[in-house]
Amino acid sequence: MFAKRIERLTSSLVRDILAAASRPGVISFAGGLPAEEALYRPDLAQVQSAQQLNCWQYGQTEGEPQLREAIAAEARALGIACEASQVLVLSGSQQGIDLVSKLFIEEGTRVLVEAPAYLAAVQSFRLFGADFLPVTVDPTAGPDNQSFKVALEQAQLAYLTPTFQNPSGYCYPDEQRDRIAAALDTAGVPLFEDDPYRELAFDGAAPQPIVGRLKHAPWVYQGSFSKTLAPGLRLGFLIAHPILVPHLTRLKQAADLHSNRLSQHLILQALQGGLHEHVAQILPIYRERRDAMHVALQRHLGDLVTWQKPVGGLFFWVQFKQPVDTHALMKQALEAGVAIMPGDAFYTEKPALSCLRLNFSHSTPQDIEEGMARLASLLR
Amino acid sequence: MFAKRIERLTSSLVRDILAAASRPGVISFAGGLPAEEALYRPDLAQVQSAQQLNCWQYGQTEGEPQLREAIAAEARALGIACEASQVLVLSGSQQGIDLVSKLFIEEGTRVLVEAPAYLAAVQSFRLFGADFLPVTVDPTAGPDNQSFKVALEQAQLAYLTPTFQNPSGYCYPDEQRDRIAAALDTAGVPLFEDDPYRELAFDGAAPQPIVGRLKHAPWVYQGSFSKTLAPGLRLGFLIAHPILVPHLTRLKQAADLHSNRLSQHLILQALQGGLHEHVAQILPIYRERRDAMHVALQRHLGDLVTWQKPVGGLFFWVQFKQPVDTHALMKQALEAGVAIMPGDAFYTEKPALSCLRLNFSHSTPQDIEEGMARLASLLR
């Protein structure tokens, strides 16, 4: 009865973990939620009184013109030469993954992905029939240059999250970005650069996006307001090479006509005054939690695992020195009131090491300490 | 470079018409916009002050529990036996079309559609590779029973808009709905019933949905708040047979994680107090415009075309007595400041008669009279 792609809809393991993680009393390192204290809560009364709100009728598929202008200006400041006409407002950046999948991927399309990679992107690519070319991302050194080039020779699309990658936390330095941009230009392979964590930089700004360094290769760049403002507003954006924009616009129209106009209005207001101040205010919350998890890992698991202290984003990527059944551990941990995410969920092939992704943004420093202590007692 | 489906992304004719139709000074019968005067404009200040708003964090893919309960209760009152667990909140009902396409349609899937049919659904089905089995919907008598049965023998999915169909305006009576439900049960073909216009009933309530009459066949029913409240909020819903819900939920998660929570909050408030009153208030606006277009058609085009006065929805479906090049007429009309939609856009095969779809909801009675006079002068 169903289309063949439905067989490729991956199991609900992650959904099950996240559902269990949201139970009261569970300390969750499993999800990727912003801190409750960091959420942007716009003053709706002020929105209403300050101006004639005009957001109730159908709107444009591409997004509100002023918002597109503001997004393009922010992107130019990051070093992406672009016009507002290349901007498509999205109903969250997950939608960009759906649209790019539809544009490029059918059964057998070879997609270069990082290993580990963002899970929901891999799931979408798989749904549309992708074959994967995984390139290992070392948590300290990133992708190996030679492996990347070899994969690129086969690839029809490359998907990268070079800035505070989910899950590894790795941030590609300038010279690596330059090398990758040159390789993509030579191969003529389209780049899909996913950049939702850029603003959550704890130890200095991230380097210019890779798409800003490309000379020939087609590209799609996307960002999100979910980590800096409020995920409940479901608003993100993509910016694309001009040859891709008309197709992506029609795909967006077929997906949901256009994005929520009230959210677009609220986000535009934030962009025009307060987004960067808001981010500056929330960074200390994240930095404190990041540091708390680093200290708790040292204290409780320092002899069992290795990790890098992330310089941005929402996650620690933890590798066990000895093989561990992380799925069994996950179940035991849930019984002990701690939710963790097994690392193999982020791979398209079985990984060499046992690993975990641990989210630090949604737990208080006290809960981080307590959760890590519980985890350690299970492992001993 | 692109997936093969991109070749099936239909041309931008309709987008071009709608863009031209939105130019200042153009009287537009081309789109499907609610009356500006009928838009629901929630009091955001009151929303803010009345309660602790909790809509900024990530939410559930299926939608807010209270809203799902309220939608299920409304559906039960229409004669659809269902629970809240079968409800999926959508980012507009266009998203339901995308999700159902993904669930059922791949290259060569045979889909029974009405002829004419809702354009954006046909485009989505085509994008995913559907082959069409069109069943002619007579504007007076609906689909022929025998033709429907023959098409059903081949079909793998049936897509119907039985209530104030876009574009024909036709509303299936009870006995036709019963016959179709029985035929679907016999054939075991899943029904996708699209029902966005039900509340816009000018001459009495519409009959029970077909899905409520099914005994065995799987089904998806969807509705929208765009016609009754505000399309800019981009919120709709689907209700599905229990065996389909887990797949549709995962497809929704891959498409945009979940729908806008502020919109869900605003719509829930409307459902809890005021939606039906709001609809009762706006119906006279629509009835007046519908009657104005009926009179203007009689006055200006009565000898050239045939039509049924629609008992609901947003459109007149007008058939020429003699062949007319409706695309040339559309261009001439645009130059004369009137936007119309050629009827062949709504067919998967070339239709037997020349026809137009004329929207009456977004123009004042004066503009309807003026626009129709201009159209008539072009035709003489």
Interface residues (C-beta under 8 A of the other chain):
Chain A: M1 F2 A3 K4 R5 I6 L9 S12 R15 G31 L33 P34 E36 L39 Y40 R41 D43 L44 A45 V47 Q48 S49 L53 C55 W56 Q57 Y58 G59 T61 S91 G92 Q94 Q95 I97 D98 K102 L103 F104 I105 E106 T109 A120 Q123 S124 L127 F128 Q156 P190 P218 S226 A230 P231 G232 L233 R234 P246 H247 R250 L251 Q253 A254 A255 D256 L257 H258 S259 N260 R261 L262 S263
Chain B: M1 F2 A3 K4 R5 I6 L9 S12 R15 G31 L33 P34 E36 L39 Y40 R41 D43 L44 A45 V47 Q48 S49 L53 C55 W56 Q57 Y58 G59 S91 G92 Q94 Q95 I97 D98 K102 L103 F104 I105 E106 T109 A120 Q123 S124 L127 F128 Q156 P190 P218 S226 A230 P231 G232 L233 R234 P246 H247 R250 L251 Q253 A254 A255 D256 L257 H258 S259 N260 R261 L262 S263
